[in-house]
Each structure stands twice: as structure tokens, then as C-alpha cells.
Amino acid sequence: TFTTWHQDFQWNSLVQEAGITDNEKRSRVWDYDGSLAQALQSIPHSGNPKQEGIVWKRLAEISLLGALGCGKDLLAALLEELEVEGKYDYVVLQATDNAIGFYERMGFIRVGAVAKPDQEFLTRQAEAQEKRRKEQAEEIEGKKKDKQRRKEEKEAAKLQIMQERNEGWRGLCLQLLDAMLASHHA
């Protein structure tokens, strides 16, 4: 049986949140009119998402190991067994990108599913992101202050050197002036 732990889970192939890209719509087999999603959504389901989950008893969920070389035979046998049992109206699975073509050849159709995330989780996620943003801003500000401090220190050192040079030249100029005055008086 298919089980979800999202209260607001719904089958819906026609909304952007379902994650079916425009490229997939052009190149893949998908529920283009939403009728399969409507049929899946209409299957009775019940339960508590915080406990046992929301259970869709007439919806079989399967998973297979990939790349074993026997997937086609294994899936065909499983689908035949599920049909003989008669307990399920539909079969769903989650396919990896590499397995989509295989499942399409086996008759599966891409259907969108949307689950509204938990608001508490979103709040915690936003708070963590804001904390990281503030830490990064503080780090950037610290680096700017360090850079400014180094620049000021460098300017102060240049100024000190210029003052020392000026003192040296000033002293030399005074000596020359004294010598010129002394020779002029003589």
C-alpha cells in the first residue's frame, strides 16, 4: 500500500509544484490532462500523518533494484500477481531519471504529486538560513574592517616614512642655508 506522512499530499500533474518540467512534458509519457492524478486522488485514504501515516489501501507502491538485468521479467511477474490478487486499483513507484524510460516501456505514466511542507520545518529552515546569512554578513564586515585597518596602518607607515624623509631634507636644507648665510657674511 502507498503511505505518505504529509497531511496535504495530493496527486496533481497540472501544477508547477509537481515538478514535471516542460522538457519532460515534451519528451516523456505523462498525465497531460490530469485525469490519472484525479483518479488516484479519489481513491479512499485515511490515517494520521504524525503516526501511521496516511494510507491509500487500494494503491500499491513498488520498488525494484535496478541494473540487475531481470527487471522486466520481475516487474511483469509482480504486476501479474497484483492483478490476480485484485487488492489494488493502481500501482505507483518512484523512478530514478535513468529508469524512467524503462517504466514508460512497461506502461507506467508520470503523475505529479505535491506535498505541502510542514510550516514548523519551514520556519526552522528560514531561521537557520537567516542565521547563516547574518554570520556571513558579519564575516564579510570583519574582513572589510581588517582590510580598512591594514590600509590605515599602511598609510600611517607611509606618512611616517615621508615625515622622516622630510625631517632629513629639512635638516639638510637648514645646513645649506646656514652655510650660505655664513659664506654671505664672510
ZITARA-V367892 format. One record per residue. N is the residue number from 1. PSI is psi in degrees with one decimal (* if undefined). Layout:
n=N psi=PSI
n=N psi=PSI
This chain:
n=1 psi=154.7
n=2 psi=132.7
n=3 psi=138.9
n=4 psi=153.0
n=5 psi=21.9
n=6 psi=118.5
n=7 psi=-40.8
n=8 psi=20.3
n=9 psi=139.5
n=10 psi=148.7
n=11 psi=125.3
n=12 psi=110.6
n=13 psi=-9.8
n=14 psi=0.8
n=15 psi=151.4
n=16 psi=-35.8
n=17 psi=-17.2
n=18 psi=-18.3
n=19 psi=14.4
n=20 psi=111.3
n=21 psi=162.3
n=22 psi=-38.8
n=23 psi=-43.4
n=24 psi=-35.8
n=25 psi=-31.6
n=26 psi=-29.9
n=27 psi=-6.5
n=28 psi=164.9
n=29 psi=121.3
n=30 psi=165.9
n=31 psi=72.3
n=32 psi=-25.1
n=33 psi=0.0
n=34 psi=2.5
n=35 psi=-37.4
n=36 psi=-40.4
n=37 psi=-40.6
n=38 psi=-41.4
n=39 psi=-42.6
n=40 psi=-41.5
n=41 psi=-29.9
n=42 psi=-10.1
n=43 psi=131.4
n=44 psi=136.9
n=45 psi=150.3
n=46 psi=168.8
n=47 psi=177.0
n=48 psi=119.8
n=49 psi=-17.0
n=50 psi=-3.3
n=51 psi=-101.3
n=52 psi=-10.1
n=53 psi=171.2
n=54 psi=120.8
n=55 psi=132.4
n=56 psi=90.9
n=57 psi=-26.3
n=58 psi=17.2
n=59 psi=111.2
n=60 psi=134.6
n=61 psi=126.6
n=62 psi=157.1
n=63 psi=142.8
n=64 psi=155.5
n=65 psi=131.9
n=66 psi=163.4
n=67 psi=29.3
n=68 psi=-13.7
n=69 psi=-3.7
n=70 psi=13.4
n=71 psi=-42.2
n=72 psi=-49.1
n=73 psi=-41.3
n=74 psi=-46.5
n=75 psi=-42.1
n=76 psi=-43.1
n=77 psi=-41.5
n=78 psi=-46.3
n=79 psi=-39.7
n=80 psi=-44.3
n=81 psi=-43.5
n=82 psi=-37.6
n=83 psi=-42.0
n=84 psi=-42.8
n=85 psi=-36.7
n=86 psi=15.9
n=87 psi=-15.9
n=88 psi=145.1
n=89 psi=-31.1
n=90 psi=162.0
n=91 psi=131.4
n=92 psi=160.2
n=93 psi=167.7
n=94 psi=118.1
n=95 psi=139.9
n=96 psi=161.4
n=97 psi=-39.1
n=98 psi=-22.0
n=99 psi=-5.8
n=100 psi=-48.2
n=101 psi=-41.4
n=102 psi=-49.9
n=103 psi=-33.6
n=104 psi=-42.6
n=105 psi=-24.1
n=106 psi=2.8
n=107 psi=2.9
n=108 psi=151.6
n=109 psi=134.2
n=110 psi=128.2
n=111 psi=138.5
n=112 psi=146.7
n=113 psi=138.0
n=114 psi=131.9
n=115 psi=121.8
n=116 psi=123.7
n=117 psi=156.8
n=118 psi=125.8
n=119 psi=-36.0
n=120 psi=-41.5
n=121 psi=-44.8
n=122 psi=-38.3
n=123 psi=-46.2
n=124 psi=-41.4
n=125 psi=-43.3
n=126 psi=-40.1
n=127 psi=-42.4
n=128 psi=-40.1
n=129 psi=-41.1
n=130 psi=-39.5
n=131 psi=-45.2
n=132 psi=-40.2
n=133 psi=-43.4
n=134 psi=-42.6
n=135 psi=-41.5
n=136 psi=-41.0
n=137 psi=-41.2
n=138 psi=-40.1
n=139 psi=-43.9
n=140 psi=-44.5
n=141 psi=-41.4
n=142 psi=-42.3
n=143 psi=-38.9
n=144 psi=-43.4
n=145 psi=-41.7
n=146 psi=-43.1
n=147 psi=-42.9
n=148 psi=-42.2
n=149 psi=-45.3
n=150 psi=-38.3
n=151 psi=-44.5
n=152 psi=-40.2
n=153 psi=-40.8
n=154 psi=-43.1
n=155 psi=-41.2
n=156 psi=-40.7
n=157 psi=-41.6
n=158 psi=-43.8
n=159 psi=-42.2
n=160 psi=-45.7
n=161 psi=-43.7
n=162 psi=-40.7
n=163 psi=-41.8
n=164 psi=-42.2
n=165 psi=-43.3
n=166 psi=-40.5
n=167 psi=-42.2
n=168 psi=-46.1
n=169 psi=-38.7
n=170 psi=-44.4
n=171 psi=-43.6
n=172 psi=-43.9
n=173 psi=-41.6
n=174 psi=-40.1
n=175 psi=-43.1
n=176 psi=-41.8
n=177 psi=-43.8
n=178 psi=-43.1
n=179 psi=-40.0
n=180 psi=-41.8
n=181 psi=-39.1
n=182 psi=-40.9
n=183 psi=-27.6
n=184 psi=-35.0
n=185 psi=-19.5
n=186 psi=*
